[in-house]
Amino acid sequence: MEAGWSSSTPIDVASGQDHDRATLAWCLPVGLLTSCWLGWINGALTALAFLVGGLWLSPDLDVRSTALRRWGVLGGIWWPYRRLLQHRSLLSHGPLIGMTLRLAWLSALMLLSWTATASLLFPAIPTPSQAWPDLLTTLREHPRTWIGVLVGLESSVWLHLILDGDPLPAEWSKPWRRHRRR
């Protein structure tokens, strides 16, 4: 069976358990490999980000899945994401863009919660606008850490896509396949 992403094509994809086992098996090798490049602490953070990306920020958050169930009562925060994105589309499963959208959605919710908490409940907590300079300083002073975290998150997505049988969304691969000579 050909692996593809269109809903009309029957495809063999990995189960949630397969994705979980692969994530657990590959987090250490990814962390060790990254530690050769970024140092052992950042390699450990890469492995941790790989676990978080594969187990909690999976491309399958757009459907009822093990990853969604892991969020427990907070799983409801993914409801708009699930309603707006088609499963296995470029926006949910696409390399780079899928994780970027999930992180942007989660960041927006965290920012909203932080703003409400800081301004309404605990005025002593700095607001996001007050903390922004400190965040920028942290990004400037520790770029290897941020690179490691981003590599861990994105490599977990690639593992997911490879296990599903096609690392490129149909929206990317169809034009190339149409023009290929047989």
C-alpha positions in Angstrom: 0.0 0.0 0.0 1.4 3.4 -0.9 1.8 5.8 2.1 0.2 9.1 1.5 -1.8 11.7 3.3 -5.0 12.1 1.4 -8.1 10.9 3.1 -9.1 8.9 0.0 -5.9 6.8 0.0 -5.9 3.8 2.3 -2.7 3.9 4.3 -0.9 1.9 6.9 0.1 4.1 9.8 1.7 3.3 13.1 -0.5 3.0 16.2 -0.3 5.3 19.2 1.6 2.5 21.0 4.1 2.2 18.1 4.7 5.9 18.2 5.2 5.9 22.0 7.6 2.9 21.9 9.6 4.5 19.1 9.7 7.9 21.0 11.0 6.1 24.1 13.5 4.1 22.1 14.9 7.1 20.2 15.0 9.8 22.8 18.4 8.6 24.2 20.1 8.2 20.8 18.8 11.7 19.7 20.0 13.2 23.0 23.4 11.5 22.7 23.9 12.5 19.1 23.0 16.1 20.0 25.3 16.1 23.0 28.3 15.6 20.7 27.4 18.9 19.0 25.8 21.0 21.9 27.3 19.5 25.1 25.9 16.9 27.4 23.4 19.2 29.3 21.9 20.4 26.1 21.9 16.8 24.8 19.9 15.8 27.9 17.5 18.7 27.2 17.2 17.6 23.6 16.2 14.1 24.7 13.7 15.5 27.2 12.2 17.8 24.4 12.1 14.8 22.1 10.0 12.9 24.7 7.7 15.9 25.3 7.3 16.4 21.5 6.5 12.7 20.9 4.3 12.0 23.9 2.5 15.3 24.5 2.9 17.5 21.4 2.4 14.8 18.8 1.0 15.6 15.4 -1.9 13.4 16.4 -3.3 16.1 18.8 -5.7 16.9 15.9 -7.6 13.6 16.6 -8.6 11.6 19.7 -5.3 10.0 20.5 -3.1 8.8 23.3 -1.2 12.1 23.1 -4.5 14.0 23.6 -5.5 11.7 26.5 -2.2 12.4 28.2 -3.3 16.0 28.7 -6.1 14.8 31.0 -8.6 17.6 31.9 -6.3 20.1 30.0 -6.9 18.2 26.8 -9.8 20.6 26.1 -7.3 23.3 25.2 -6.7 21.4 21.9 -10.4 21.4 20.9 -10.0 24.5 18.6 -6.9 23.0 17.1 -8.7 19.7 16.4 -11.6 21.5 14.8 -9.6 23.8 12.6 -7.0 21.4 11.2 -7.7 18.3 9.1 -5.9 15.2 10.3 -2.6 14.5 8.5 -2.7 17.8 6.7 0.3 20.0 6.0 -0.7 22.2 9.0 -0.9 19.4 11.5 1.7 16.9 10.3 3.9 19.1 8.1 7.6 19.3 9.0 8.4 22.5 10.8 5.0 24.0 10.4 3.1 21.4 12.4 5.2 21.8 15.6 5.4 25.5 15.0 1.6 25.8 15.0 1.3 23.6 18.1 3.9 25.6 20.0 2.3 28.9 18.9 -1.2 27.7 20.1 0.2 26.5 23.4 2.3 29.7 23.8 -0.8 31.9 23.1 -2.8 30.1 25.8 0.1 30.3 28.3 0.5 34.0 27.5 -3.2 34.6 28.0 -3.2 32.7 31.3 0.0 34.4 32.5 -1.4 37.9 31.6 -4.7 37.2 33.4 -2.9 35.7 36.5 -0.4 38.5 36.7 -2.8 41.3 36.3 -5.9 40.0 38.1 -4.8 37.6 40.8 -1.2 38.2 41.6 0.0 41.7 40.8 3.4 40.9 42.2 4.1 38.5 39.3 5.6 40.3 36.3 3.4 40.6 33.3 4.7 39.1 30.0 5.6 42.5 28.7 7.7 43.1 31.9 9.4 39.7 31.5 10.1 40.0 27.8 13.6 41.6 28.1 14.6 38.8 30.5 13.4 36.2 27.9 15.4 37.9 25.1 18.5 37.9 27.3 18.1 34.2 28.0 17.7 33.5 24.3 20.9 35.5 23.6 22.9 33.9 26.4 21.9 30.3 25.8 21.3 29.8 22.1 22.6 26.2 22.2 20.0 25.3 24.8 17.2 26.6 22.7 18.6 24.9 19.6 18.7 21.6 21.5 15.1 22.0 22.6 13.9 22.9 19.1 15.9 20.0 17.6 14.4 17.6 20.1 10.8 18.8 19.4 11.1 18.7 15.6 13.0 15.4 15.5 10.1 13.8 17.4 7.8 15.0 14.6 10.1 13.5 11.9 10.1 10.2 13.7 6.3 10.3 13.8 6.1 11.0 10.1 8.5 8.3 9.2 6.6 5.8 11.3 3.4 6.8 9.5 5.1 5.9 6.2 5.5 9.2 4.4 7.6 12.0 5.8 6.1 14.6 3.4 2.5 15.7 3.4 0.5 15.0 0.2 0.3 18.7 -0.4 4.1 18.7 -1.0 4.6 15.3 -2.6 1.7 15.2 -5.1 3.0 17.8 -7.6 6.4 16.0 -7.8 4.7 12.6 -8.2 2.5 13.8 -11.0 5.4 15.0 -13.1 7.6 12.0 -12.6 8.2 9.8 -15.6 7.4 6.1 -15.4 
